[in-house]
Amino acid sequence: MTPANPVPPASPASPADEILDVVDASDQVTGQARRGEVYEKGLLHRCVFILVRDADDRIFVHRRTPVKLVFPSLHDMFVGGVVGAGETYDAAALREAEEELGVSGLPAPRPLLKFLYEGPGQGWWSWVYEVRCTLPVNPQVEEVAWHGFLTDEELALRIGSWEWVPDGLDAYRRLTALRPR
């Protein structure tokens, strides 16, 4: 893994104005564009998914706010988001986990797997991470409408009954397929 960026990317006025690296099918940078343009044109870019476990080994699960640009109001078993222009996957994973959970001082998330997510008219290279958070969480109200911690068994029971973000569900299924039964 590449080392984390020493300087965090500047915060844009709007999430749609954030500058992202555009990548090819081999995850090589081919240019940069605003997030809004990336989504509108279905350009390949980079994302991180972080599975957060608490001290009791439960998984942080949340419902996204209705104002999210992608998959509003759906449930997710990961925190995460896009990788900014020039940012490493590792740096983005730590930044996104701390921002969405409302904490600081998390250990570096551990990378687990990488895959290309391809949905209708969209796609992104995705690194899946895991991190242990023993701190009290205070999730961003702009990102998280509801949250809770579920055991693996409780989460498995809700997979078929809750509406999930499709990329997170894909990442979760890939991750569980790798784990011993």
BALUMTI-857499 format. One record per atom (N, C-alpha, C): residue number from 1; chain; atom name; x, y, z. Coordinates in nm, 4 decimals. Layout:
% residues N
  pos  unit  site         x         y         z
  NUM     A    CA         X         Y         Z
...
This chain:
% residues 181
  pos  unit  site         x         y         z
    1     A     N    0.0852   -0.1179    0.0000
    1     A    CA    0.0000    0.0000    0.0000
    1     A     C    0.0891    0.1234    0.0000
    2     A     N    0.0415    0.2260   -0.0635
    2     A    CA    0.1160    0.3508   -0.0675
    2     A     C    0.0941    0.4270    0.0618
    3     A     N    0.1913    0.5082    0.1041
    3     A    CA    0.1747    0.5829    0.2285
    3     A     C    0.0666    0.6889    0.2158
    4     A     N    0.0131    0.7285    0.3296
    4     A    CA   -0.0929    0.8293    0.3325
    4     A     C   -0.0387    0.9643    0.2871
    5     A     N   -0.1268    1.0457    0.2275
    5     A    CA   -0.0880    1.1802    0.1852
    5     A     C   -0.0578    1.2657    0.3073
    6     A     N    0.0498    1.3459    0.3026
    6     A    CA    0.0782    1.4331    0.4158
    6     A     C   -0.0147    1.5538    0.4221
    7     A     N   -0.0723    1.5957    0.3091
    7     A    CA   -0.1583    1.7131    0.3061
    7     A     C   -0.2971    1.6715    0.2587
    8     A     N   -0.4012    1.6912    0.3415
    8     A    CA   -0.5348    1.6522    0.2973
    8     A     C   -0.5830    1.7424    0.1849
    9     A     N   -0.6709    1.6885    0.0961
    9     A    CA   -0.7229    1.7713   -0.0115
    9     A     C   -0.8095    1.8843    0.0425
   10     A     N   -0.8132    1.9962   -0.0299
   10     A    CA   -0.8959    2.1098    0.0112
   10     A     C   -1.0427    2.0728    0.0012
   11     A     N   -1.1233    2.1250    0.0924
   11     A    CA   -1.2665    2.0964    0.0914
   11     A     C   -1.3366    2.1863   -0.0094
   12     A     N   -1.4132    2.1283   -0.1022
   12     A    CA   -1.4868    2.2093   -0.1989
   12     A     C   -1.6108    2.2705   -0.1345
   13     A     N   -1.6691    2.3693   -0.2020
   13     A    CA   -1.7903    2.4340   -0.1520
   13     A     C   -1.9070    2.3359   -0.1510
   14     A     N   -1.9119    2.2472   -0.2484
   14     A    CA   -2.0187    2.1489   -0.2622
   14     A     C   -1.9563    2.0147   -0.2963
   15     A     N   -2.0156    1.9028   -0.2495
   15     A    CA   -1.9607    1.7721   -0.2879
   15     A     C   -1.9510    1.7539   -0.4390
   16     A     N   -2.0426    1.8100   -0.5145
   16     A    CA   -2.0403    1.7964   -0.6608
   16     A     C   -1.9194    1.8662   -0.7219
   17     A     N   -1.8576    1.9616   -0.6480
   17     A    CA   -1.7423    2.0364   -0.6988
   17     A     C   -1.6088    1.9713   -0.6635
   18     A     N   -1.6112    1.8686   -0.5809
   18     A    CA   -1.4873    1.8012   -0.5427
   18     A     C   -1.4195    1.7449   -0.6671
   19     A     N   -1.2877    1.7611   -0.6751
   19     A    CA   -1.2120    1.7114   -0.7896
   19     A     C   -1.1668    1.5679   -0.7620
   20     A     N   -1.1957    1.4788   -0.8586
   20     A    CA   -1.1602    1.3378   -0.8466
   20     A     C   -1.0657    1.2988   -0.9595
   21     A     N   -0.9849    1.1970   -0.9341
   21     A    CA   -0.9072    1.1370   -1.0414
   21     A     C   -1.0004    1.0483   -1.1227
   22     A     N   -0.9940    1.0606   -1.2543
   22     A    CA   -1.0642    0.9710   -1.3457
   22     A     C   -0.9633    0.8619   -1.3818
   23     A     N   -1.0071    0.7358   -1.3787
   23     A    CA   -0.9158    0.6234   -1.4028
   23     A     C   -0.9686    0.5355   -1.5159
   24     A     N   -0.8808    0.4462   -1.5639
   24     A    CA   -0.9200    0.3534   -1.6701
   24     A     C   -0.9523    0.2164   -1.6095
   25     A     N   -0.9743    0.1194   -1.6947
   25     A    CA   -1.0124   -0.0145   -1.6498
   25     A     C   -0.9018   -0.0845   -1.5710
   26     A     N   -0.7791   -0.0307   -1.5750
   26     A    CA   -0.6675   -0.0856   -1.4974
   26     A     C   -0.6375   -0.0020   -1.3733
   27     A     N   -0.7248    0.0931   -1.3407
   27     A    CA   -0.7102    0.1827   -1.2257
   27     A     C   -0.5906    0.2768   -1.2402
   28     A     N   -0.5596    0.3153   -1.3636
   28     A    CA   -0.4546    0.4137   -1.3894
   28     A     C   -0.5202    0.5489   -1.4146
   29     A     N   -0.4669    0.6538   -1.3548
   29     A    CA   -0.5236    0.7883   -1.3686
   29     A     C   -0.5106    0.8351   -1.5133
   30     A     N   -0.6229    0.8813   -1.5692
   30     A    CA   -0.6250    0.9337   -1.7062
   30     A     C   -0.6598    1.0820   -1.7101
   31     A     N   -0.7026    1.1383   -1.5973
   31     A    CA   -0.7380    1.2795   -1.5919
   31     A     C   -0.8070    1.3111   -1.4617
   32     A     N   -0.8668    1.4306   -1.4551
   32     A    CA   -0.9403    1.4731   -1.3373
   32     A     C   -1.0689    1.5419   -1.3807
   33     A     N   -1.1698    1.5363   -1.2937
   33     A    CA   -1.2980    1.6014   -1.3219
   33     A     C   -1.3701    1.6278   -1.1905
   34     A     N   -1.4670    1.7200   -1.1954
   34     A    CA   -1.5528    1.7450   -1.0797
   34     A     C   -1.6384    1.6212   -1.0534
   35     A     N   -1.6688    1.5975   -0.9283
   35     A    CA   -1.7496    1.4811   -0.8908
   35     A     C   -1.8833    1.4805   -0.9649
   36     A     N   -1.9478    1.5976   -0.9744
   36     A    CA   -2.0749    1.6045   -1.0456
   36     A     C   -2.0631    1.5580   -1.1896
   37     A     N   -1.9562    1.5977   -1.2564
   37     A    CA   -1.9324    1.5557   -1.3951
   37     A     C   -1.9022    1.4064   -1.4022
   38     A     N   -1.8222    1.3562   -1.3070
   38     A    CA   -1.7882    1.2140   -1.3018
   38     A     C   -1.9162    1.1309   -1.2929
   39     A     N   -2.0078    1.1716   -1.2048
   39     A    CA   -2.1330    1.0979   -1.1889
   39     A     C   -2.2220    1.1125   -1.3116
   40     A     N   -2.2314    1.2343   -1.3634
   40     A    CA   -2.3179    1.2611   -1.4786
   40     A     C   -2.2753    1.1813   -1.6017
   41     A     N   -2.1442    1.1719   -1.6237
   41     A    CA   -2.0922    1.1040   -1.7424
   41     A     C   -2.0581    0.9572   -1.7182
   42     A     N   -2.0717    0.9108   -1.5938
   42     A    CA   -2.0402    0.7718   -1.5623
   42     A     C   -1.8925    0.7388   -1.5774
   43     A     N   -1.8053    0.8335   -1.5404
   43     A    CA   -1.6613    0.8126   -1.5531
   43     A     C   -1.6088    0.7247   -1.4401
   44     A     N   -1.5152    0.6365   -1.4730
   44     A    CA   -1.4529    0.5531   -1.3700
   44     A     C   -1.3705    0.6401   -1.2769
   45     A     N   -1.3813    0.6121   -1.1465
   45     A    CA   -1.3061    0.6839   -1.0450
   45     A     C   -1.2755    0.5879   -0.9308
   46     A     N   -1.2334    0.6395   -0.8174
   46     A    CA   -1.1916    0.5543   -0.7056
   46     A     C   -1.2783    0.5794   -0.5820
   47     A     N   -1.3011    0.4705   -0.5076
   47     A    CA   -1.3822    0.4747   -0.3858
   47     A     C   -1.3190    0.3865   -0.2784
   48     A     N   -1.3548    0.4145   -0.1535
   48     A    CA   -1.3141    0.3281   -0.0425
   48     A     C   -1.4377    0.2886    0.0379
   49     A     N   -1.4356    0.1662    0.0888
   49     A    CA   -1.5389    0.1119    0.1770
   49     A     C   -1.4683    0.0690    0.3040
   50     A     N   -1.5171    0.1121    0.4195
   50     A    CA   -1.4545    0.0743    0.5458
   50     A     C   -1.5579    0.0063    0.6348
   51     A     N   -1.5338   -0.1203    0.6647
   51     A    CA   -1.6177   -0.1951    0.7582
   51     A     C   -1.5677   -0.1594    0.8979
   52     A     N   -1.6557   -0.1036    0.9794
   52     A    CA   -1.6175   -0.0568    1.1126
   52     A     C   -1.6757   -0.1524    1.2169
   53     A     N   -1.5887   -0.2046    1.3002
   53     A    CA   -1.6316   -0.2916    1.4100
   53     A     C   -1.6034   -0.2213    1.5417
   54     A     N   -1.6962   -0.2399    1.6375
   54     A    CA   -1.6765   -0.1808    1.7697
   54     A     C   -1.6023   -0.2793    1.8603
   55     A     N   -1.5888   -0.2452    1.9868
   55     A    CA   -1.5159   -0.3291    2.0826
   55     A     C   -1.5810   -0.4654    2.1012
   56     A     N   -1.7119   -0.4746    2.0737
   56     A    CA   -1.7840   -0.6016    2.0861
   56     A     C   -1.7920   -0.6767    1.9538
   57     A     N   -1.7159   -0.6335    1.8539
   57     A    CA   -1.7069   -0.6949    1.7217
   57     A     C   -1.8334   -0.6773    1.6381
   58     A     N   -1.9188   -0.5825    1.6777
   58     A    CA   -2.0385   -0.5530    1.5988
   58     A     C   -2.0029   -0.4569    1.4857
   59     A     N   -2.0832   -0.4581    1.3805
   59     A    CA   -2.0580   -0.3778    1.2612
   59     A     C   -2.1436   -0.2517    1.2638
   60     A     N   -2.0794   -0.1395    1.2331
   60     A    CA   -2.1496   -0.0118    1.2211
   60     A     C   -2.2337   -0.0153    1.0934
   61     A     N   -2.3636    0.0077    1.1087
   61     A    CA   -2.4585    0.0100    0.9970
   61     A     C   -2.5325    0.1433    1.0044
   62     A     N   -2.5610    0.1998    0.8882
   62     A    CA   -2.6318    0.3276    0.8883
   62     A     C   -2.7225    0.3408    0.7662
   63     A     N   -2.8111    0.4388    0.7756
   63     A    CA   -2.8947    0.4773    0.6613
   63     A     C   -2.8460    0.6136    0.6162
   64     A     N   -2.8220    0.6250    0.4871
   64     A    CA   -2.7717    0.7495    0.4297
   64     A     C   -2.8803    0.8568    0.4303
   65     A     N   -2.8384    0.9816    0.4330
   65     A    CA   -2.9345    1.0915    0.4307
   65     A     C   -2.9968    1.1041    0.2911
   66     A     N   -3.1143    1.1656    0.2823
   66     A    CA   -3.1812    1.1807    0.1522
   66     A     C   -3.1125    1.2800    0.0587
   67     A     N   -3.0149    1.3562    0.1074
   67     A    CA   -2.9477    1.4554    0.0228
   67     A     C   -2.8183    1.4022   -0.0392
   68     A     N   -2.7839    1.2767   -0.0146
   68     A    CA   -2.6619    1.2201   -0.0725
   68     A     C   -2.6728    1.2184   -0.2245
   69     A     N   -2.5601    1.2452   -0.2939
   69     A    CA   -2.5590    1.2469   -0.4403
   69     A     C   -2.5833    1.1087   -0.4998
   70     A     N   -2.5349    1.0051   -0.4317
   70     A    CA   -2.5478    0.8678   -0.4802
   70     A     C   -2.6179    0.7848   -0.3729
   71     A     N   -2.7151    0.7064   -0.4126
   71     A    CA   -2.7880    0.6134   -0.3254
   71     A     C   -2.8464    0.6791   -0.1997
   72     A     N   -2.9202    0.7885   -0.2145
   72     A    CA   -2.9793    0.8544   -0.0975
   72     A     C   -3.0768    0.7628   -0.0234
   73     A     N   -3.0795    0.7769    0.1079
   73     A    CA   -3.1740    0.7105    0.1986
   73     A     C   -3.1616    0.5584    0.2054
   74     A     N   -3.0587    0.5004    0.1466
   74     A    CA   -3.0411    0.3554    0.1544
   74     A     C   -2.9495    0.3190    0.2711
   75     A     N   -2.9577    0.1945    0.3161
   75     A    CA   -2.8725    0.1449    0.4244
   75     A     C   -2.7352    0.1056    0.3692
   76     A     N   -2.6360    0.1115    0.4576
   76     A    CA   -2.4997    0.0736    0.4200
   76     A     C   -2.4316    0.0113    0.5408
   77     A     N   -2.3513   -0.0913    0.5145
   77     A    CA   -2.2737   -0.1555    0.6213
   77     A     C   -2.1279   -0.1103    0.6193
   78     A     N   -2.1004   -0.0087    0.5366
   78     A    CA   -1.9675    0.0513    0.5284
   78     A     C   -1.9795    0.2017    0.5448
   79     A     N   -1.8752    0.2637    0.5964
   79     A    CA   -1.8571    0.4068    0.5792
   79     A     C   -1.7579    0.4188    0.4645
   80     A     N   -1.7498    0.5351    0.4059
   80     A    CA   -1.6544    0.5502    0.2973
   80     A     C   -1.6972    0.6562    0.1998
   81     A     N   -1.6335    0.6547    0.0853
   81     A    CA   -1.6653    0.7532   -0.0160
   81     A     C   -1.5603    0.7575   -0.1238
   82     A     N   -1.5614    0.8668   -0.1977
   82     A    CA   -1.4703    0.8811   -0.3100
   82     A     C   -1.3297    0.9169   -0.2624
   83     A     N   -1.2333    0.8801   -0.3433
   83     A    CA   -1.0941    0.9155   -0.3213
   83     A     C   -1.0697    1.0452   -0.3978
   84     A     N   -1.0227    1.1475   -0.3289
   84     A    CA   -0.9978    1.2761   -0.3926
   84     A     C   -0.8815    1.2714   -0.4904
   85     A     N   -0.8749    1.3696   -0.5778
   85     A    CA   -0.7657    1.3790   -0.6756
   85     A     C   -0.6318    1.3800   -0.6036
   86     A     N   -0.5411    1.2914   -0.6442
   86     A    CA   -0.4088    1.2841   -0.5847
   86     A     C   -0.4023    1.2164   -0.4497
   87     A     N   -0.5147    1.1751   -0.3957
   87     A    CA   -0.5207    1.1113   -0.2641
   87     A     C   -0.5002    0.9611   -0.2809
   88     A     N   -0.4362    0.8970   -0.1838
   88     A    CA   -0.4207    0.7525   -0.1865
   88     A     C   -0.5469    0.6863   -0.1304
   89     A     N   -0.5663    0.5607   -0.1650
   89     A    CA   -0.6763    0.4842   -0.1078
   89     A     C   -0.6644    0.4814    0.0446
   90     A     N   -0.5436    0.4561    0.0962
   90     A    CA   -0.5233    0.4460    0.2413
   90     A     C   -0.5605    0.5755    0.3126
   91     A     N   -0.5159    0.6889    0.2577
   91     A    CA   -0.5469    0.8183    0.3191
   91     A     C   -0.6975    0.8441    0.3150
   92     A     N   -0.7607    0.8111    0.2032
   92     A    CA   -0.9054    0.8319    0.1903
   92     A     C   -0.9819    0.7445    0.2896
   93     A     N   -0.9363    0.6211    0.3108
   93     A    CA   -1.0045    0.5303    0.4037
   93     A     C   -1.0033    0.5872    0.5458
   94     A     N   -0.8885    0.6347    0.5908
   94     A    CA   -0.8810    0.6911    0.7253
   94     A     C   -0.9630    0.8196    0.7344
   95     A     N   -0.9491    0.9069    0.6356
   95     A    CA   -1.0237    1.0338    0.6359
   95     A     C   -1.1738    1.0088    0.6375
   96     A     N   -1.2213    0.9232    0.5485
   96     A    CA   -1.3649    0.8961    0.5398
   96     A     C   -1.4180    0.8322    0.6681
   97     A     N   -1.3439    0.7368    0.7241
   97     A    CA   -1.3891    0.6707    0.8473
   97     A     C   -1.4013    0.7722    0.9608
   98     A     N   -1.2998    0.8545    0.9787
   98     A    CA   -1.3039    0.9523    1.0869
   98     A     C   -1.4121    1.0569    1.0639
   99     A     N   -1.4267    1.1050    0.9401
   99     A    CA   -1.5295    1.2048    0.9109
   99     A     C   -1.6695    1.1499    0.9361
  100     A     N   -1.6997    1.0345    0.8783
  100     A    CA   -1.8361    0.9816    0.8885
  100     A     C   -1.8716    0.9354    1.0282
  101     A     N   -1.7728    0.8838    1.1017
  101     A    CA   -1.7989    0.8398    1.2390
  101     A     C   -1.7932    0.9547    1.3387
  102     A     N   -1.7335    1.0667    1.2991
  102     A    CA   -1.7201    1.1807    1.3887
  102     A     C   -1.6200    1.1561    1.4999
  103     A     N   -1.5093    1.0913    1.4664
  103     A    CA   -1.4047    1.0600    1.5638
  103     A     C   -1.2695    1.1032    1.5078
  104     A     N   -1.1694    1.1036    1.5931
  104     A    CA   -1.0325    1.1222    1.5461
  104     A     C   -0.9433    1.0276    1.6237
  105     A     N   -0.8317    0.9906    1.5623
  105     A    CA   -0.7385    0.9006    1.6278
  105     A     C   -0.7626    0.7537    1.6006
  106     A     N   -0.8363    0.7209    1.4937
  106     A    CA   -0.8544    0.5797    1.4589
  106     A     C   -0.7220    0.5198    1.4132
  107     A     N   -0.7039    0.3898    1.4347
  107     A    CA   -0.5871    0.3252    1.3739
  107     A     C   -0.6056    0.3220    1.2217
  108     A     N   -0.4975    0.3017    1.1498
  108     A    CA   -0.5065    0.2930    1.0039
  108     A     C   -0.5955    0.1747    0.9658
  109     A     N   -0.6974    0.1974    0.8819
  109     A    CA   -0.7803    0.0859    0.8370
  109     A     C   -0.6959   -0.0170    0.7608
  110     A     N   -0.7314   -0.1441    0.7783
  110     A    CA   -0.6576   -0.2553    0.7171
  110     A     C   -0.7217   -0.2901    0.5828
  111     A     N   -0.6434   -0.2855    0.4720
  111     A    CA   -0.6999   -0.3201    0.3410
  111     A     C   -0.7296   -0.4697    0.3319
  112     A     N   -0.8466   -0.5029    0.2726
  112     A    CA   -0.8897   -0.6421    0.2631
  112     A     C   -0.9021   -0.6916    0.1196
  113     A     N   -0.9600   -0.6104    0.0318
  113     A    CA   -0.9763   -0.6534   -0.1066
  113     A     C   -1.0030   -0.5337   -0.1960
  114     A     N   -0.9736   -0.5521   -0.3238
  114     A    CA   -0.9964   -0.4484   -0.4247
  114     A     C   -1.0788   -0.5087   -0.5372
  115     A     N   -1.1754   -0.4313   -0.5882
  115     A    CA   -1.2565   -0.4787   -0.7004
  115     A     C   -1.3106   -0.3613   -0.7795
  116     A     N   -1.3529   -0.3889   -0.9005
  116     A    CA   -1.4156   -0.2886   -0.9855
  116     A     C   -1.5658   -0.3055   -0.9733
  117     A     N   -1.6326   -0.2063   -0.9155
  117     A    CA   -1.7785   -0.2083   -0.9069
  117     A     C   -1.8337   -0.1532   -1.0370
  118     A     N   -1.9281   -0.2248   -1.0965
  118     A    CA   -1.9933   -0.1778   -1.2185
  118     A     C   -2.1435   -0.1862   -1.2008
  119     A     N   -2.2071   -0.0692   -1.1942
  119     A    CA   -2.3519   -0.0605   -1.1836
  119     A     C   -2.4064    0.0005   -1.3112
  120     A     N   -2.5367    0.0192   -1.3194
  120     A    CA   -2.5961    0.0764   -1.4396
  120     A     C   -2.5397    0.2158   -1.4706
  121     A     N   -2.4618    0.2261   -1.5778
  121     A    CA   -2.4082    0.3535   -1.6214
  121     A     C   -2.3029    0.4147   -1.5319
  122     A     N   -2.2469    0.3372   -1.4419
  122     A    CA   -2.1475    0.3910   -1.3487
  122     A     C   -2.0511    0.2819   -1.3050
  123     A     N   -1.9370    0.3234   -1.2548
  123     A    CA   -1.8403    0.2269   -1.2051
  123     A     C   -1.7290    0.2961   -1.1305
  124     A     N   -1.6685    0.2227   -1.0374
  124     A    CA   -1.5555    0.2768   -0.9630
  124     A     C   -1.4696    0.1639   -0.9086
  125     A     N   -1.3378    0.1921   -0.9071
  125     A    CA   -1.2449    0.1017   -0.8418
  125     A     C   -1.2622    0.1183   -0.6921
  126     A     N   -1.2675    0.0079   -0.6215
  126     A    CA   -1.3033    0.0088   -0.4803
  126     A     C   -1.2057   -0.0743   -0.3972
  127     A     N   -1.1502   -0.0119   -0.2946
  127     A    CA   -1.0740   -0.0860   -0.1945
  127     A     C   -1.1636   -0.0997   -0.0723
  128     A     N   -1.1704   -0.2213   -0.0186
  128     A    CA   -1.2468   -0.2497    0.1020
  128     A     C   -1.1481   -0.2639    0.2179
  129     A     N   -1.1784   -0.1944    0.3267
  129     A    CA   -1.0947   -0.1921    0.4465
  129     A     C   -1.1772   -0.2355    0.5676
  130     A     N   -1.1052   -0.2597    0.6773
  130     A    CA   -1.1699   -0.2842    0.8060
  130     A     C   -1.0936   -0.2069    0.9129
  131     A     N   -1.1682   -0.1529    1.0101
  131     A    CA   -1.1056   -0.0815    1.1210
  131     A     C   -1.1863   -0.1074    1.2484
  132     A     N   -1.1167   -0.1075    1.3602
  132     A    CA   -1.1805   -0.1219    1.4916
  132     A     C   -1.1954    0.0179    1.5505
  133     A     N   -1.3165    0.0524    1.5912
  133     A    CA   -1.3427    0.1818    1.6535
  133     A     C   -1.3984    0.1572    1.7931
  134     A     N   -1.3179    0.1884    1.8942
  134     A    CA   -1.3628    0.1719    2.0326
  134     A     C   -1.4042    0.3059    2.0932
  135     A     N   -1.4015    0.4098    2.0109
  135     A    CA   -1.4406    0.5440    2.0545
  135     A     C   -1.5912    0.5624    2.0411
  136     A     N   -1.6521    0.6505    2.1197
  136     A    CA   -1.7936    0.6812    2.0979
  136     A     C   -1.8085    0.7528    1.9632
  137     A     N   -1.9018    0.7062    1.8818
  137     A    CA   -1.9203    0.7662    1.7498
  137     A     C   -2.0206    0.8810    1.7564
  138     A     N   -1.9999    0.9776    1.6691
  138     A    CA   -2.0873    1.0932    1.6552
  138     A     C   -2.0996    1.1211    1.5047
  139     A     N   -2.1754    1.0364    1.4330
  139     A    CA   -2.1779    1.0437    1.2872
  139     A     C   -2.2224    1.1795    1.2337
  140     A     N   -2.1664    1.2143    1.1161
  140     A    CA   -2.2020    1.3380    1.0475
  140     A     C   -2.3502    1.3378    1.0137
  141     A     N   -2.4215    1.4405    1.0541
  141     A    CA   -2.5651    1.4475    1.0253
  141     A     C   -2.5909    1.4681    0.8759
  142     A     N   -2.4941    1.5232    0.8028
  142     A    CA   -2.5100    1.5409    0.6585
  142     A     C   -2.4981    1.4088    0.5830
  143     A     N   -2.4345    1.3096    0.6461
  143     A    CA   -2.4082    1.1811    0.5816
  143     A     C   -2.4982    1.0686    0.6335
  144     A     N   -2.5296    1.0731    0.7637
  144     A    CA   -2.5925    0.9596    0.8313
  144     A     C   -2.7248    1.0013    0.8951
  145     A     N   -2.8344    0.9396    0.8487
  145     A    CA   -2.9671    0.9692    0.9034
  145     A     C   -2.9988    0.8828    1.0257
  146     A     N   -2.9456    0.7611    1.0302
  146     A    CA   -2.9656    0.6666    1.1410
  146     A     C   -2.8425    0.5779    1.1460
  147     A     N   -2.8072    0.5307    1.2664
  147     A    CA   -2.6971    0.4351    1.2766
  147     A     C   -2.7176    0.3417    1.3953
  148     A     N   -2.6493    0.2288    1.3887
  148     A    CA   -2.6484    0.1326    1.4971
  148     A     C   -2.5353    0.0332    1.4745
  149     A     N   -2.5099   -0.0501    1.5733
  149     A    CA   -2.4097   -0.1553    1.5610
  149     A     C   -2.4819   -0.2892    1.5638
  150     A     N   -2.4563   -0.3728    1.4636
  150     A    CA   -2.5212   -0.5030    1.4522
  150     A     C   -2.4182   -0.6148    1.4545
  151     A     N   -2.4560   -0.7274    1.5119
  151     A    CA   -2.3693   -0.8455    1.5040
  151     A     C   -2.3707   -0.8948    1.3594
  152     A     N   -2.2766   -0.9813    1.3261
  152     A    CA   -2.2744   -1.0398    1.1921
  152     A     C   -2.4061   -1.1119    1.1622
  153     A     N   -2.4596   -1.1792    1.2622
  153     A    CA   -2.5847   -1.2534    1.2445
  153     A     C   -2.7028   -1.1583    1.2223
  154     A     N   -2.7083   -1.0499    1.3002
  154     A    CA   -2.8161   -0.9512    1.2834
  154     A     C   -2.8094   -0.8860    1.1458
  155     A     N   -2.6889   -0.8553    1.1012
  155     A    CA   -2.6725   -0.7961    0.9685
  155     A     C   -2.7172   -0.8938    0.8605
  156     A     N   -2.6778   -1.0189    0.8722
  156     A    CA   -2.7167   -1.1204    0.7731
  156     A     C   -2.8690   -1.1316    0.7630
  157     A     N   -2.9391   -1.1202    0.8755
  157     A    CA   -3.0856   -1.1279    0.8747
  157     A     C   -3.1494   -1.0081    0.8039
  158     A     N   -3.0833   -0.8939    0.8062
  158     A    CA   -3.1394   -0.7725    0.7462
  158     A     C   -3.1021   -0.7539    0.5992
  159     A     N   -3.0100   -0.8340    0.5500
  159     A    CA   -2.9673   -0.8212    0.4101
  159     A     C   -3.0870   -0.8332    0.3157
  160     A     N   -3.1761   -0.9250    0.3398
  160     A    CA   -3.2903   -0.9445    0.2508
  160     A     C   -3.4092   -0.8545    0.2779
  161     A     N   -3.4120   -0.7864    0.3926
  161     A    CA   -3.5311   -0.7083    0.4267
  161     A     C   -3.5110   -0.5564    0.4232
  162     A     N   -3.3879   -0.5086    0.4319
  162     A    CA   -3.3615   -0.3650    0.4227
  162     A     C   -3.3139   -0.3325    0.2822
  163     A     N   -3.3317   -0.2082    0.2414
  163     A    CA   -3.2829   -0.1647    0.1111
  163     A     C   -3.1404   -0.1117    0.1273
  164     A     N   -3.0454   -0.1745    0.0583
  164     A    CA   -2.9029   -0.1474    0.0743
  164     A     C   -2.8461   -0.0771   -0.0478
  165     A     N   -2.7400    0.0008   -0.0266
  165     A    CA   -2.6685    0.0585   -0.1397
  165     A     C   -2.6104   -0.0582   -0.2201
  166     A     N   -2.6262   -0.0579   -0.3519
  166     A    CA   -2.5821   -0.1742   -0.4297
  166     A     C   -2.4310   -0.1969   -0.4284
  167     A     N   -2.3514   -0.0899   -0.4263
  167     A    CA   -2.2062   -0.1098   -0.4255
  167     A     C   -2.1597   -0.1668   -0.2918
  168     A     N   -2.2174   -0.1203   -0.1822
  168     A    CA   -2.1833   -0.1738   -0.0513
  168     A     C   -2.2258   -0.3189   -0.0361
  169     A     N   -2.3434   -0.3516   -0.0878
  169     A    CA   -2.3903   -0.4902   -0.0818
  169     A     C   -2.2977   -0.5806   -0.1624
  170     A     N   -2.2542   -0.5337   -0.2790
  170     A    CA   -2.1591   -0.6093   -0.3610
  170     A     C   -2.0282   -0.6289   -0.2840
  171     A     N   -1.9759   -0.5220   -0.2242
  171     A    CA   -1.8520   -0.5307   -0.1471
  171     A     C   -1.8676   -0.6277   -0.0295
  172     A     N   -1.9813   -0.6205    0.0398
  172     A    CA   -2.0047   -0.7077    0.1550
  172     A     C   -2.0103   -0.8551    0.1130
  173     A     N   -2.0776   -0.8823    0.0033
  173     A    CA   -2.0861   -1.0212   -0.0451
  173     A     C   -1.9491   -1.0726   -0.0870
  174     A     N   -1.8700   -0.9890   -0.1517
  174     A    CA   -1.7340   -1.0294   -0.1897
  174     A     C   -1.6505   -1.0568   -0.0647
  175     A     N   -1.6631   -0.9711    0.0347
  175     A    CA   -1.5874   -0.9857    0.1580
  175     A     C   -1.6274   -1.1125    0.2334
  176     A     N   -1.7565   -1.1368    0.2461
  176     A    CA   -1.8004   -1.2566    0.3191
  176     A     C   -1.7636   -1.3851    0.2442
  177     A     N   -1.7544   -1.3779    0.1112
  177     A    CA   -1.7141   -1.4960    0.0337
  177     A     C   -1.5674   -1.5332    0.0605
  178     A     N   -1.4878   -1.4348    0.1009
  178     A    CA   -1.3455   -1.4594    0.1295
  178     A     C   -1.3218   -1.5169    0.2692
  179     A     N   -1.4170   -1.4947    0.3581
  179     A    CA   -1.3977   -1.5346    0.4984
  179     A     C   -1.4322   -1.6817    0.5183
  180     A     N   -1.3556   -1.7492    0.6033
  180     A    CA   -1.3864   -1.8903    0.6322
  180     A     C   -1.5222   -1.9023    0.7003
  181     A     N   -1.5906   -2.0069    0.6715
  181     A    CA   -1.7254   -2.0269    0.7254
  181     A     C   -1.7228   -2.1037    0.8548
